Amino acid sequence: MVRELETLFQENNLIINSEKNNSMSFHSKQIRLPSRPQTTSKNMGIAYKFELRFLGIYITEKLKRDTQVQSLTSKMSQVSYC
């Protein structure tokens, strides 16, 4: 699948910044040892993340909201003390 995406980007003159790419697999909390496949792009390894921020929203591999709620709570407490 990664090769197909690379081909699509090349055909449309789009640039992939390999340093900014991240890999994540989603799973339920019942799975004790989830699969975390190695992903590469242009012979460079893509870093695996357990949580990341995408379009301003924190996403975890278990799709939990804890990190997002903590971030929003922190921001709201800063505003209320100003």
C-alpha positions in Angstrom: 0.0 0.0 0.0 2.8 2.4 0.8 4.3 1.8 -2.7 0.9 2.6 -4.3 0.8 5.9 -2.3 4.3 6.8 -3.3 3.4 6.2 -7.0 0.3 8.3 -6.6 2.3 11.2 -5.1 5.0 11.0 -7.8 2.5 11.0 -10.6 0.8 14.1 -9.1 4.1 15.9 -8.3 3.4 15.8 -4.5 6.3 15.7 -2.1 6.4 13.4 0.9 8.4 14.6 3.9 9.6 11.3 5.4 10.7 12.9 8.6 7.2 14.1 9.4 5.5 10.7 8.6 4.2 8.6 11.5 2.8 5.1 11.7 0.0 4.0 14.0 -2.2 0.9 14.2 -5.6 1.0 16.0 -6.8 -1.7 18.3 -9.1 -2.4 21.2 -7.9 -2.5 24.8 -8.5 -6.2 25.0 -5.6 -6.9 22.7 -2.5 -7.3 24.9 0.2 -7.4 22.2 -1.1 -5.5 19.2 0.7 -5.8 15.9 3.0 -2.9 15.1 4.3 -3.5 11.5 7.5 -1.9 10.3 6.7 0.7 7.7 9.1 2.2 5.3 9.0 4.9 2.6 11.8 5.3 0.1 13.9 2.9 2.1 13.6 5.0 5.3 11.8 3.7 8.4 8.7 5.5 9.5 8.4 6.1 13.2 5.7 4.3 15.1 3.7 6.4 17.5 1.4 5.3 20.3 -0.3 8.7 20.3 -0.2 11.7 17.9 -1.8 15.0 17.2 -3.7 15.2 13.9 -5.6 18.3 12.9 -5.5 19.5 16.5 -6.9 16.3 18.0 -4.9 13.8 20.0 -5.4 10.3 18.8 -4.1 7.2 20.6 -3.7 3.7 19.3 -6.5 2.5 21.6 -8.7 5.4 20.5 -9.1 6.7 24.0 -9.9 10.4 24.8 -7.7 10.8 27.9 -4.9 12.8 26.2 -7.4 15.0 24.4 -9.4 15.7 27.6 -6.2 16.5 29.6 -5.0 18.9 26.8 -8.3 20.7 26.8 -8.5 20.9 30.6 -5.1 22.4 30.7 -6.0 25.0 28.1 -9.2 25.9 29.8 -7.6 26.3 33.2 -5.0 28.7 31.7 -7.8 30.8 30.2 -9.8 31.0 33.5 -6.8 32.4 35.4 -6.0 35.2 33.0 
